[in-house]
Amino acid sequence: MASSSLPSISLPVNVFELNNILSLVLTLTITSILLANGAMAMAIPTTLDGPFKPVTNPLDESFRGNAIDLPDTDPRVQRTVEGFEPEQISVSLSSTHDSVWISWITGEFQIGNNIKPLDPKSVASVVRYGTLRSQLNRRATGYSLVYSQLYPFLGLQNYTSGIIHHVRLTGLKPDALYHYQCGDPSIPAMSGTYCFRTMPDSSSTSYPSRIAIVGDVGLTYNTTSTISHMISNRPDLILLVGDVTYANLYLTNGTGSDCYACSFANSPIHETYQPRWDYWGRYMQPVLSKVPIMVVEGNHEYEEQAENRTFIAYTSRFAFPSKESGSLSKFYYSFNAGGIHFIMLGAYVSFDKSGDQYKWLEEDLANVDREVTPWLVATWHAPWYSTYKAHYREAECMRVAMEDLLYKYGVDVVFNGHVHAYERSNRVYNYTLDPCGPVHITVGDGGNREKMAVPHADEPGNCPEPSTTPDKILGGGKFCGFNFTSGPAVGRFCWDRQPDYSAFRESSFGHGILEVKNETHALWTWHRNQDFYEAAGDQIYIVRQPDLCPVQPEAYRLNKPKPQ
């Protein structure tokens, strides 16, 4: 923040003069803060004012953050319950407002060479709930499971989780406050009483007040700053766009590193220290027991183990509305939050046009009624339109496979993570400025220990060798990133300046808040960790233009008869 220059002040002779001077000092200080943060009263830009000239906010070398993981001795990550009392309690949404999932863990995890999994049937999965804290007269039961992370190599420690419970509550009223307890009343081992608010009913006039978007979170001291800032904005819903705990930056003995490949190159398999998942769940419980969270997988959830099993912790610990939204996979699903239809896509499972995910996506999009849910928001982990050197064009095969479909059905906004920085695009389609293309926003700046992404691919000497850009677990390492065939970068793999489709980019940790105001206007605000809680690092109204950009006509929707 820029320093303010205040006038020299003589000692006042009475109280009234003192009050006047204090008022002056306060006014000057607030003005200095507003000037430093660009928050002077001025009109917030809208996408109708665009496309915008590309802007790169200079890197603040004085603020690099504290990307150091919280240790297991931190009281916020330690187990505070006894026996089979619930911990790591969280809420997530079903596909519609009238249903939510409550998840929690009972019993202690085990790690070592001689572990014996707990019996998930030994503890019941029960939720008591109601609209009055004193009358939890409704009851729901669910299912439970235990997962293990096993390694076929001598010296590596195996892990088995506590008992993970998932219970779906149904028949809920829209935009209503519910109180609940979870656990097993027969032991007895019930939690304290928590509360959550359901989403508004789906219509063109009802929306959640604030939706927090965060990615690549981890559990560092930077993470704590991100979460603190996010809580101050009082979100009704949290979207986590992949890379949750970064447990796979550790060996099974608990030794961690900012760069696993650099420090543990001789490891026979990419290890992971699963207790970091438990630490994360404990740290996040005060938030997630009240505010629903919806998650997509990132590359750090891959976590390979014996028999080539992957993503086991991720698919076990979270509840997903896959079945409710017609999906056969926990990697992709959809849900409504008021007048917004969210599509959560899997970047690390097949996205080919002949695959199950693509077919599901096509059917899901075809059945979206834009009269009921005018806003269409898509989320997955690896961005298509990032201009940073890190992960540059890594998800190109996914873009080639799916971009036409998302464009045809008029997706309004896309949220991604993966790149540890912030970037907002102009409306774009196929690398070309297009008033009907979605705004792509990368928020992979949640605070993890791998630190920030800083170099840009368009800067001299930073364009990566094309053959190095594919990721083996994203599309199986297939290469689709050919040189551009048109536009200012024709014949090259990278631009030689900030691309036209990149409106704003900055390397800082933070989170975003989406506030949908009505069926055509949504306010997007990016908050930086180093700023005061209410300051905006980037802010814009995203405006839909359904008359200019009509979506796929009803006559072409799948599984619906053509009009006579």
C-alpha positions in Angstrom: 0.0 0.0 0.0 1.3 3.4 -0.9 2.4 5.5 2.1 0.3 8.6 2.9 1.8 12.0 3.4 0.0 13.8 6.3 0.6 17.5 7.3 2.4 18.2 10.5 0.0 18.9 13.4 0.5 21.1 16.4 -0.9 19.9 19.8 -4.5 21.0 20.1 -5.5 23.3 22.8 -9.0 21.9 23.4 -11.1 18.8 22.9 -13.1 20.3 19.9 -9.9 21.1 18.0 -8.6 17.6 18.8 -11.8 16.1 17.4 -11.5 18.1 14.2 -7.8 17.1 13.7 -8.6 13.4 14.4 -11.4 13.6 11.8 -9.0 15.1 9.3 -6.4 12.4 10.0 -9.0 9.7 9.6 -10.3 11.2 6.3 -6.8 11.5 4.9 -5.9 7.9 5.9 -9.1 6.5 4.4 -8.5 8.5 1.2 -4.9 7.2 1.1 -6.1 3.6 1.4 -8.8 4.1 -1.3 -6.3 5.6 -3.7 -3.8 2.8 -3.1 -6.4 0.2 -3.8 -8.0 1.9 -6.7 -11.3 2.0 -4.8 -12.3 5.6 -5.3 -15.9 6.0 -6.2 -16.1 5.2 -9.9 -18.2 3.1 -12.2 -17.4 -0.6 -12.2 -16.7 -1.7 -15.7 -18.8 -4.2 -17.5 -18.0 -6.8 -20.2 -20.1 -4.5 -22.5 -17.2 -2.0 -22.2 -14.8 -4.6 -23.6 -12.9 -6.2 -25.1 -10.4 -4.6 -22.8 -6.8 -3.8 -23.6 -4.6 -6.4 -21.9 -3.2 -5.4 -18.5 -0.6 -7.1 -16.3 -0.4 -5.8 -12.8 3.3 -5.6 -11.8 4.5 -8.3 -9.4 4.8 -7.0 -5.8 8.3 -8.3 -4.9 7.7 -7.3 -1.3 4.8 -9.6 -0.8 5.6 -13.2 -1.6 3.4 -14.6 1.1 4.1 -17.4 3.6 3.7 -20.6 1.6 4.7 -22.8 4.5 2.4 -25.7 5.6 0.7 -25.7 8.9 2.5 -28.3 11.1 0.6 -31.2 12.7 1.2 -29.5 16.0 -1.0 -26.6 15.1 -4.2 -26.8 17.3 -6.4 -26.1 14.3 -5.5 -29.4 12.6 -5.4 -31.6 15.7 -8.1 -34.1 16.6 -10.3 -32.6 19.4 -13.1 -35.2 19.6 -13.1 -38.5 21.5 -14.0 -42.1 20.5 -16.4 -42.1 17.5 -17.6 -38.5 17.9 -17.9 -36.8 14.5 -15.2 -34.5 13.1 -14.4 -33.0 9.7 -18.1 -32.1 9.2 -19.1 -30.6 5.9 -22.1 -29.7 3.8 -22.4 -30.1 0.1 -25.3 -29.6 -2.3 -27.4 -32.0 -4.3 -28.6 -31.1 -7.8 -31.5 -29.0 -6.6 -32.4 -26.8 -3.6 -34.5 -29.4 -1.8 -31.6 -31.7 -0.9 -28.1 -31.5 0.6 -25.4 -33.9 1.7 -23.9 -33.9 5.2 -20.5 -35.6 5.5 -18.2 -36.4 8.5 -15.6 -38.8 9.8 -15.6 -40.9 13.0 -12.7 -42.9 14.5 -9.0 -42.3 14.0 -7.0 -42.9 10.9 -4.1 -45.3 11.0 -0.7 -45.0 9.3 2.2 -47.5 9.4 3.1 -51.0 8.2 0.5 -53.0 10.2 -2.8 -51.3 9.9 -6.3 -52.7 10.2 -9.1 -50.8 8.6 -12.1 -49.9 10.8 -15.4 -51.6 10.1 -17.7 -48.9 8.5 -20.7 -50.8 9.6 -19.7 -50.5 13.3 -20.9 -46.9 13.5 -24.3 -45.6 12.1 -24.7 -42.7 9.8 -27.5 -40.5 11.2 -28.5 -36.9 10.8 -31.1 -35.2 12.9 -32.3 -31.9 11.5 -35.1 -29.3 11.5 -35.8 -25.6 11.0 -35.7 -25.0 14.8 -32.6 -25.6 16.8 -34.6 -26.9 19.7 -36.6 -29.3 17.5 -34.5 -31.6 15.4 -37.4 -33.8 14.7 -36.4 -35.1 11.2 -34.1 -38.0 10.7 -32.0 -39.2 7.8 -29.6 -42.1 7.4 -26.9 -42.6 4.8 -23.9 -44.8 4.1 -20.3 -45.1 5.3 -17.0 -46.3 4.0 -13.3 -46.6 4.8 -10.5 -46.1 2.2 -6.9 -47.1 2.2 -3.8 -45.7 0.5 -1.5 -48.7 0.0 2.0 -49.0 -1.5 3.7 -52.2 -2.7 7.1 -51.0 -1.7 9.1 -51.9 1.4 9.6 -48.9 3.7 6.6 -46.9 2.6 3.8 -46.4 5.2 0.3 -47.4 4.4 -2.8 -45.5 5.5 -6.4 -46.3 6.3 -9.0 -43.6 7.1 -11.5 -43.1 9.8 -15.1 -44.0 8.9 -16.4 -41.6 6.4 -20.1 -40.9 6.5 -22.4 -39.4 3.8 -26.1 -38.7 4.5 -28.5 -37.0 2.0 -31.2 -34.8 3.4 -34.3 -34.4 1.2 -37.5 -32.5 1.2 -35.9 -29.2 2.2 -37.5 -25.8 1.7 -35.7 -23.2 -0.5 -33.6 -20.4 1.1 -34.3 -21.8 4.6 -32.1 -22.2 7.6 -31.8 -25.7 8.9 -30.1 -26.9 12.1 -28.6 -30.4 12.4 -26.6 -32.9 14.4 -24.8 -35.9 12.9 -23.3 -39.1 14.3 -24.5 -42.3 15.9 -27.1 -41.7 18.7 -26.9 -45.4 19.8 -23.3 -45.1 21.1 -24.0 -42.2 21.8 -21.7 -40.2 19.6 -23.5 -37.2 18.2 -22.0 -33.9 17.1 -22.9 -30.5 18.4 -25.6 -28.5 16.6 -24.7 -26.8 13.3 -26.7 -25.0 10.7 -26.8 -24.4 7.0 -29.0 -22.4 4.6 -30.4 -24.1 1.5 -30.1 -22.5 -2.0 -32.9 -20.4 -3.4 -35.5 -22.0 -5.6 -34.4 -22.1 -9.3 -35.9 -19.1 -11.1 -34.7 -16.1 -13.1 -35.2 -13.9 -10.1 -33.6 -15.8 -7.2 -29.9 -16.2 -6.6 -27.4 -16.9 -3.8 -26.1 -13.6 -2.5 -22.4 -14.5 -2.7 -20.5 -17.5 -4.1 -16.8 -17.8 -3.2 -14.5 -19.3 -5.9 -11.1 -20.6 -4.7 -8.6 -23.0 -6.1 -5.3 -24.7 -5.3 -5.8 -24.2 -1.6 -3.5 -26.5 0.4 -2.9 -25.8 4.0 -0.3 -23.1 4.4 -0.2 -19.8 6.3 -1.2 -18.2 3.0 -4.2 -20.6 3.0 -5.3 -19.3 6.4 -5.2 -15.8 5.0 -7.2 -16.8 2.0 -9.9 -18.5 4.1 -10.0 -15.6 6.5 -10.6 -13.2 3.7 -13.2 -15.5 2.2 -15.1 -15.9 5.5 -15.2 -12.1 5.8 -17.2 -12.0 2.6 -19.9 -14.3 4.1 -20.4 -16.6 1.1 -23.5 -18.7 0.7 -21.6 -21.3 -1.3 -18.0 -22.2 -2.0 -16.6 -23.6 -5.2 -13.2 -25.2 -4.9 -11.8 -25.7 -8.4 -9.4 -28.5 -7.7 -6.1 -29.2 -5.7 -7.4 -29.5 -2.2 -4.7 -30.5 0.3 -1.5 -31.1 -1.5 -0.9 -34.2 0.5 1.1 -35.6 -2.4 3.9 -33.1 -1.8 4.9 -35.4 1.1 6.5 -38.8 1.5 4.6 -41.3 3.6 6.9 -40.5 6.5 5.6 -37.0 6.6 8.6 -35.3 5.0 7.4 -32.6 2.6 8.7 -30.4 -0.1 7.7 -27.4 -2.3 8.7 -29.5 -5.3 8.2 -33.2 -5.0 10.0 -34.1 -8.3 13.0 -32.0 -7.3 13.4 -33.4 -3.7 12.2 -37.0 -4.2 13.2 -38.0 -7.7 14.2 -41.5 -6.6 10.9 -42.4 -5.0 9.6 -45.7 -6.6 6.1 -44.2 -6.7 4.7 -40.7 -6.1 4.0 -41.0 -2.4 1.4 -39.0 -0.4 1.0 -38.3 3.3 -2.8 -38.9 3.8 -3.0 -37.3 7.3 -2.8 -34.0 5.5 -6.4 -34.7 4.3 -7.5 -35.0 7.9 -5.7 -31.9 8.9 -7.4 -30.0 6.1 -10.8 -31.3 7.1 -10.3 -30.3 10.7 -9.1 -26.8 9.8 -12.0 -26.2 7.4 -14.8 -27.6 9.6 -15.8 -24.3 11.1 -16.6 -23.0 7.6 -17.8 -26.2 5.8 -20.1 -27.3 8.5 -22.2 -24.2 7.7 -21.4 -23.2 4.1 -21.8 -25.8 1.4 -18.8 -26.7 -0.7 -18.7 -28.1 -4.2 -15.4 -29.5 -5.5 -13.8 -30.7 -8.8 -10.7 -32.8 -8.9 -7.2 -31.4 -9.6 -4.0 -33.1 -10.5 -2.9 -33.2 -6.9 -5.8 -35.5 -6.1 -4.4 -38.1 -8.4 -2.5 -39.9 -5.7 -1.5 -43.2 -7.3 -1.2 -46.3 -5.1 -1.1 -50.1 -5.4 -2.9 -51.7 -8.3 -2.8 -48.3 -10.2 -5.7 -47.0 -8.1 -6.0 -43.2 -8.2 -8.2 -40.3 -6.8 -9.3 -42.6 -3.9 -9.1 -40.0 -1.1 -10.9 -37.4 -3.3 -13.8 -39.7 -4.3 -14.2 -41.1 -0.8 -14.1 -37.9 1.3 -16.5 -35.7 -0.6 -20.2 -36.3 -1.5 -21.1 -35.5 -5.1 -24.6 -35.1 -6.7 -23.5 -37.3 -9.6 -26.5 -39.7 -9.5 -28.9 -36.8 -9.0 -27.6 -35.0 -12.1 -27.5 -38.1 -14.3 -23.8 -38.7 -14.1 -22.2 -42.1 -13.7 -19.0 -40.6 -12.3 -17.9 -38.6 -9.3 -15.6 -36.6 -11.6 -18.3 -34.7 -13.3 -21.8 -33.6 -12.3 -24.1 -30.5 -12.3 -26.3 -28.7 -9.9 -28.5 -25.6 -9.6 -28.0 -22.8 -7.1 -31.0 -20.5 -7.6 -31.0 -19.3 -11.2 -27.5 -20.6 -11.9 -26.8 -24.0 -13.5 -23.3 -25.1 -12.6 -21.4 -27.7 -14.6 -18.5 -29.4 -12.9 -16.2 -31.1 -15.4 -13.4 -33.6 -14.9 -10.2 -32.7 -16.6 -8.4 -35.9 -15.5 -10.9 -38.4 -16.9 -11.8 -39.0 -20.6 -13.3 -35.9 -22.3 -13.2 -37.2 -25.8 -16.4 -36.8 -27.9 -16.9 -40.6 -27.8 -16.6 -40.8 -24.1 -19.1 -40.9 -21.3 -18.3 -37.4 -19.9 -18.9 -35.7 -23.3 -22.2 -37.6 -23.8 -23.3 -36.7 -20.3 -22.3 -33.0 -20.9 -24.2 -32.8 -24.1 -27.4 -34.2 -22.6 -27.0 -32.0 -19.5 -26.6 -28.8 -21.5 -29.5 -29.7 -23.8 -31.8 -30.0 -20.8 -30.9 -26.7 -19.2 -33.9 -24.3 -19.3 -32.5 -20.8 -19.6 -35.9 -19.4 -18.6 -35.4 -21.1 -15.2 -31.6 -20.9 -14.8 -30.5 -18.1 -17.1 -26.9 -18.3 -15.9 -24.7 -21.2 -17.1 -21.3 -21.5 -15.3 -18.7 -24.2 -16.0 -15.8 -25.3 -13.8 -12.9 -27.6 -14.2 -9.3 -27.5 -13.0 -6.8 -26.9 -15.8 -7.5 -23.6 -17.7 -7.8 -23.3 -21.4 -6.9 -19.6 -21.5 -4.0 -19.0 -19.2 -1.0 -17.0 -20.4 1.4 -18.0 -17.7 4.3 -20.2 -18.6 3.3 -22.7 -15.9 0.8 -25.2 -17.5 0.7 -23.2 -20.7 -1.8 -24.8 -23.2 -1.6 -28.0 -21.1 -5.4 -28.6 -21.4 -5.4 -27.9 -25.2 -6.9 -31.4 -26.0 -9.8 -30.8 -23.6 -10.4 -27.4 -25.2 -10.4 -28.9 -28.7 -12.9 -31.6 -27.6 -15.3 -29.5 -25.6 -15.1 -25.8 -26.5 -17.6 -25.9 -29.4 -20.2 -27.6 -27.2 -19.9 -25.1 -24.4 -20.0 -22.2 -26.9 -23.0 -23.6 -28.7 -25.0 -23.7 -25.5 -24.0 -20.3 -24.3 -21.8 -20.9 -21.2 -21.4 -17.5 -19.5 -18.4 -17.9 -17.2 -15.7 -20.5 -16.8 -13.7 -20.9 -13.6 -10.4 -22.8 -13.4 -7.4 -23.2 -11.0 -4.1 -25.1 -11.6 -2.1 -22.0 -12.4 -1.1 -20.3 -9.1 -2.0 -16.8 -10.1 -5.0 -14.8 -11.1 -6.2 -14.1 -14.7 -9.4 -12.9 -16.3 -10.0 -13.1 -20.0 -12.1 -11.0 -22.3 -15.0 -12.9 -23.9 -13.2 -15.5 -26.1 -13.8 -18.5 -28.3 -11.1 -20.4 -30.1 -8.5 -17.9 -29.2 -10.5 -15.1 -30.9 -12.3 -12.2 -29.2 -16.0 -13.1 -29.4 -18.9 -11.2 -27.7 -20.7 -14.5 -27.2 -17.8 -16.4 -25.8 -17.5 -17.0 -22.1 -15.3 -15.1 -19.7 -12.6 -17.4 -18.4 -11.3 -16.8 -14.9 -8.3 -18.5 -13.3 -8.2 -18.5 -9.5 -5.5 -21.0 -8.7 -4.1 -18.6 -6.1 -5.5 -20.1 -2.9 -2.2 -20.2 -1.2 -0.6 -23.7 -1.5 3.1 -24.4 -0.8 4.2 -24.6 -4.4 4.1 -20.8 -4.4 3.0 -18.4 -7.2 3.2 -18.6 -10.9 5.0 -15.5 -12.2 6.6 -15.8 -15.7 4.3 -15.4 -18.7 4.6 -17.4 -21.9 4.6 -14.3 -24.0 7.7 -12.8 -22.4 11.0 -13.2 -24.1 12.6 -16.6 -23.6 9.5 -18.0 -21.7 7.6 -19.7 -24.4 7.8 -23.5 -23.5 8.9 -26.1 -26.0 5.5 -27.4 -27.4 6.4 -31.1 -26.8 6.8 -30.4 -23.1 3.3 -29.0 -22.5 1.1 -32.2 -22.4 0.4 -33.7 -19.0 0.4 -37.5 -18.8 -2.7 -37.6 -16.5 -4.6 -35.0 -18.5 -5.7 -36.6 -21.7 -3.0 -39.3 -21.4 -0.2 -37.0 -22.5 -1.8 -36.5 -26.0 -0.5 -33.5 -27.9 -2.9 -31.0 -29.3 -1.1 -27.7 -28.9 -0.1 -26.8 -32.5 1.0 -23.4 -33.6 -1.6 -20.8 -34.2 -2.9 -20.7 -37.7 -4.4 -17.2 -37.6 -4.3 -13.9 -35.7 -1.3 -11.9 -34.3 0.5 -15.1 -33.2 0.1 -17.0 -36.5 2.8 -19.6 -37.1 3.9 -19.5 -33.4 3.2 -21.5 -30.3 3.1 -18.3 -28.1 2.2 -14.7 -28.5 5.1 -12.1 -28.3 2.9 -9.8 -26.1 0.1 -10.3 -23.7 -2.6 -11.9 -25.8 -5.7 -9.9 -26.7 -7.9 -12.4 -25.0 -6.2 -11.8 -21.7 -7.8 -8.8 -20.0 -6.1 -8.8 -16.6 -3.5 -10.9 -14.9 -1.6 -10.7 -11.6 0.5 -13.0 -9.4 -1.0 -12.7 -6.0 -2.8 -15.0 -3.6 -6.5 -14.5 -3.1 -10.1 -15.6 -3.8 -13.1 -14.5 -5.8 -16.7 -13.6 -5.1 -19.5 -14.0 -7.7 -22.7 -12.0 -7.0 -25.4 -12.7 -9.6 -27.7 -9.7 -9.4 -30.4 -10.7 -12.0 -30.8 -12.7 -15.2 -28.3 -10.5 -17.1 -25.8 -9.0 -14.6 -23.3 -10.6 -12.2 -20.6 -8.8 -10.2 -17.2 -10.5 -10.1 -14.7 -9.4 -7.5 -11.2 -10.8 -6.9 -9.8 -10.2 -3.4 -6.1 -10.2 -2.8 -4.8 -11.5 0.5 -2.5 -8.6 1.0 -5.3 -6.1 0.9 -7.9 -5.0 3.4 -10.8 -7.4 3.5 -13.2 -5.2 1.4 -10.7 -4.1 -1.2 -11.0 -5.3 -4.7 -8.0 -6.4 -6.7 -10.1 -6.8 -9.8 -13.8 -6.1 -10.3 -16.2 -6.3 -13.3 -19.9 -6.8 -14.1 -20.3 -9.8 -16.4 -23.3 -9.1 -18.6 -25.3 -11.7 -20.5 -26.7 -10.7 -23.9 -29.3 -13.4 -24.7 -30.7 -11.4 -27.6 -27.2 -11.1 -29.2 -26.1 -14.6 -28.3 -29.1 -17.0 -28.5 -28.4 -20.5 -27.1 -29.1 -23.8 -28.9 -32.8 -23.7 -30.0 -35.3 -25.9 -28.2 -35.9 -27.9 -31.5 -32.4 -29.4 -31.3 -32.3 -30.4 -27.6 -31.6 -34.0 -26.9 -34.4 -36.3 -25.7 -37.1 -33.8 -26.5 -39.5 -34.0 -29.4 -39.2 -31.3 -32.0 -42.1 -28.8 -32.0 -44.9 -29.5 -34.5 
